[in-house]
Structures are given as C-alpha cells and as structure tokens.
C-alpha cells in the first residue's frame, strides 16, 4: 500500500468517535446498561438508559503489574 492510500489520522479519530456515539445510542434505544468511567471519582459505573448510575468498581492503583502481583502474594 502506498502512503497516499492511507486515510489521515483526523479522519480515523472522527470515524472512531462516531462509531462510539452510534453504539451508545443503540444501547440506549435497546435499554442496555453501559459501563462509564468517571475521571473525577476514579470509579466505574453502570449507567442505565434512564440516567441512573450504579457503582460497580474502582480504578486499579498505579504501579507496575509485577509490583501489584507481589503485594497480593
């Protein structure tokens, strides 16, 4: 493939954002809950189509994977 055949990064980002938006609209229409991450509280929520949120988890603490595994053992 030649370099001219590639699509620009901006177009890839635009298409990805639209795909996510369409999928979220589809899940709302079918009344399927969606997983949402809140950056302020660092928690993961399950959001239903009516807007209610249920906390289902928290973000993993920072650090290397090997360090987290050694803490558990």
BELNOR-V164439 format. One line per field, one symbol per residue. ss: DSSP state (h for helix, s for strand, l for the rest). phi: phi as a letter, one per 40 degrees, with the letter a starting at -180 (. if undefined). psi: psi as a letter, one per 40 degrees, with the letter a starting at -180 (. if undefined). Layout:
# BELNOR-V164439
ss = ???
phi = ???
psi = ???
This chain:
# BELNOR-V164439
ss = llhhhlllhhhhhhhhhhhhhhhhhhhhhllllsssssllllssssslllllssssssllllllhhhhhhhhl
phi = .cccccccdcccccccccccccccccccccgbcbcbbccccfbbbbbccchcbbcbabcccchcdcccccccc
psi = hiddeiiidddddddddddddddddddddefhiihhhhddefihihhideeihhheiiiiiiiidddddddd.
